[in-house]
Amino acid sequence: MESILPVIVVLVLTFTYKVFRFSNASYLLMFIFLCLHTYGAHYTYQRTPFDMWLKASFHIQRSYYDRVVHFAFGLFWAYPFRELLTRAAAQRGFWSYVIPTTVVFSCSACFEIIEMVAAFVAGQHGEEYVGLQGDVFDTQKDMGLGLAGAVISMGILAWYLHRKQLK
């Protein structure tokens, strides 16, 4: 079920390629995120080899790979969202950084709502799918990490473009 997301994204990007072409940097960032997501989906997030290494190295019980992917979502998708906004809607300035950040945060919230509905419909198996792992604030932390990734991404981009403009 988790592998549906990459398929949908690739189909949307394929069918809209002639209408709107992202930069190579945007396609690379989206590809990196989709690789991280597919890796997690393949191992059901809680059983990734990366997590096994983290648990063994740091003597922790919780799986943190899902948190890495939520952060990566914000970090890697804010730039393509900004590119779409600046090229399709001609948005410039302060709002060209804020709006992509809010879009990432909104997408994170929508994903968490979809997870909640799936957990409710599937019962006990749904709770395993969501992967709360005993953390009642898992949803908020996941959304916060997506927001943090987007803020960092837009902050780095704003700094880079400002320095470029000064030269």
C-alpha positions as CSV (number, residue, x, y, z in Angstrom):
1,M,0.0,0.0,0.0
2,E,2.9,2.4,0.8
3,S,4.3,1.8,-2.7
4,I,1.3,3.6,-4.3
5,L,2.8,7.0,-3.6
6,P,5.9,6.7,-5.8
7,V,3.8,5.2,-8.6
8,I,1.3,8.1,-8.4
9,V,4.1,10.7,-8.4
10,V,5.9,9.2,-11.4
11,L,2.6,9.0,-13.3
12,V,1.8,12.6,-12.6
13,L,5.3,13.8,-13.5
14,T,5.1,11.7,-16.7
15,F,1.8,13.0,-17.8
16,T,2.6,16.6,-17.0
17,Y,6.1,16.6,-18.5
18,K,5.1,18.4,-21.7
19,V,3.0,21.0,-19.8
20,F,5.5,21.7,-17.0
21,R,9.1,20.6,-16.9
22,F,10.9,20.8,-13.6
23,S,14.6,21.6,-13.5
24,N,17.1,18.7,-13.2
25,A,17.7,19.7,-9.6
26,S,14.0,19.3,-8.8
27,Y,13.8,15.9,-10.5
28,L,16.9,14.8,-8.6
29,L,15.5,15.9,-5.2
30,M,12.2,14.1,-5.9
31,F,14.0,11.0,-7.0
32,I,16.1,10.9,-3.8
33,F,13.0,11.2,-1.7
34,L,11.2,8.5,-3.7
35,C,14.2,6.2,-3.2
36,L,14.1,6.8,0.5
37,H,10.4,6.2,0.6
38,T,10.6,3.1,-1.5
39,Y,13.3,1.7,0.7
40,G,11.2,2.2,3.7
41,A,8.1,0.8,2.1
42,H,10.0,-2.3,1.0
43,Y,11.1,-3.0,4.6
44,T,7.8,-1.7,6.1
45,Y,9.7,1.3,7.7
46,Q,10.2,-0.3,11.1
47,R,12.4,-3.1,9.8
48,T,14.8,-1.3,7.5
49,P,18.5,-2.4,7.8
50,F,19.2,1.3,8.6
51,D,16.9,1.0,11.6
52,M,18.5,-2.2,12.7
53,W,21.9,-0.5,12.6
54,L,20.5,2.5,14.6
55,K,19.0,0.2,17.2
56,A,22.2,-1.8,17.6
57,S,24.5,1.2,17.7
58,F,22.5,3.5,20.0
59,H,20.6,0.9,22.0
60,I,17.2,2.3,21.2
61,Q,13.9,0.5,20.9
62,R,12.0,2.8,18.5
63,S,12.3,2.8,14.7
64,Y,13.4,6.2,13.5
65,Y,13.6,5.7,9.8
66,D,10.1,7.0,9.3
67,R,11.1,10.2,11.0
68,V,14.1,10.5,8.6
69,V,11.7,10.2,5.6
70,H,9.3,12.8,7.0
71,F,12.2,15.2,7.4
72,A,13.5,14.3,3.9
73,F,10.0,15.0,2.5
74,G,10.2,18.6,3.7
75,L,13.9,19.0,2.7
76,F,13.6,17.5,-0.8
77,W,10.0,18.6,-1.9
78,A,10.0,22.3,-0.8
79,Y,12.4,23.2,-3.7
80,P,10.2,21.6,-6.4
81,F,7.1,23.2,-4.9
82,R,8.8,26.6,-5.0
83,E,10.0,26.1,-8.5
84,L,6.4,25.3,-9.6
85,L,5.2,28.4,-7.7
86,T,7.8,30.8,-9.1
87,R,7.5,29.6,-12.7
88,A,3.8,28.8,-13.0
89,A,2.4,31.6,-10.8
90,A,5.3,34.1,-11.1
91,Q,5.5,34.4,-7.3
92,R,8.6,36.2,-6.0
93,G,10.0,37.4,-2.8
94,F,9.2,36.3,0.8
95,W,6.0,34.4,-0.1
96,S,7.9,32.3,-2.6
97,Y,9.6,30.7,0.4
98,V,6.7,30.6,2.8
99,I,4.1,29.1,0.5
100,P,6.1,26.0,-0.4
101,T,6.8,25.5,3.3
102,T,3.1,25.6,4.0
103,V,2.4,23.2,1.1
104,V,4.8,20.7,2.6
105,F,3.2,21.1,6.0
106,S,-0.2,20.7,4.5
107,C,0.8,17.6,2.5
108,S,2.3,16.1,5.7
109,A,-1.0,16.7,7.5
110,C,-3.0,15.1,4.7
111,F,-0.7,12.1,4.8
112,E,-1.1,11.7,8.5
113,I,-4.9,12.0,8.1
114,I,-4.8,9.2,5.5
115,E,-2.7,7.1,7.8
116,M,-5.3,7.7,10.6
117,V,-8.2,6.6,8.3
118,A,-6.2,3.5,7.2
119,A,-5.5,2.6,10.9
120,F,-9.2,3.1,11.8
121,V,-10.4,1.0,8.9
122,A,-7.9,-1.8,9.3
123,G,-8.1,-2.1,13.2
124,Q,-5.1,-3.8,14.8
125,H,-3.2,-4.2,11.5
126,G,-3.8,-0.5,10.9
127,E,-2.1,0.5,14.1
128,E,1.0,-1.5,13.0
129,Y,0.8,0.2,9.6
130,V,0.8,3.7,11.2
131,G,3.7,2.7,13.4
132,L,3.0,4.8,16.5
133,Q,5.3,2.5,18.5
134,G,3.8,3.8,21.7
135,D,4.3,7.5,20.9
136,V,1.0,9.3,21.2
137,F,2.6,12.4,19.6
138,D,4.0,10.5,16.6
139,T,1.7,12.3,14.1
140,Q,2.7,15.7,15.4
141,K,6.4,14.9,15.4
142,D,6.2,13.5,11.8
143,M,4.5,16.7,10.6
144,G,6.9,18.9,12.6
145,L,9.9,17.1,10.9
146,G,8.4,17.7,7.5
147,L,8.0,21.4,8.4
148,A,11.5,21.6,9.8
149,G,12.9,20.1,6.6
150,A,11.0,22.6,4.4
151,V,12.1,25.5,6.6
152,I,15.8,24.4,6.4
153,S,15.5,23.9,2.6
154,M,13.9,27.3,2.0
155,G,16.4,28.9,4.4
156,I,19.4,27.4,2.6
157,L,17.9,28.4,-0.8
158,A,17.2,32.0,0.4
159,W,20.7,32.3,1.7
160,Y,22.2,30.9,-1.5
161,L,20.1,33.2,-3.8
162,H,20.9,36.2,-1.6
163,R,24.6,35.5,-1.7
164,K,24.4,35.0,-5.5
165,Q,22.6,38.3,-5.9
166,L,25.3,40.1,-3.9
167,K,28.0,38.9,-6.3
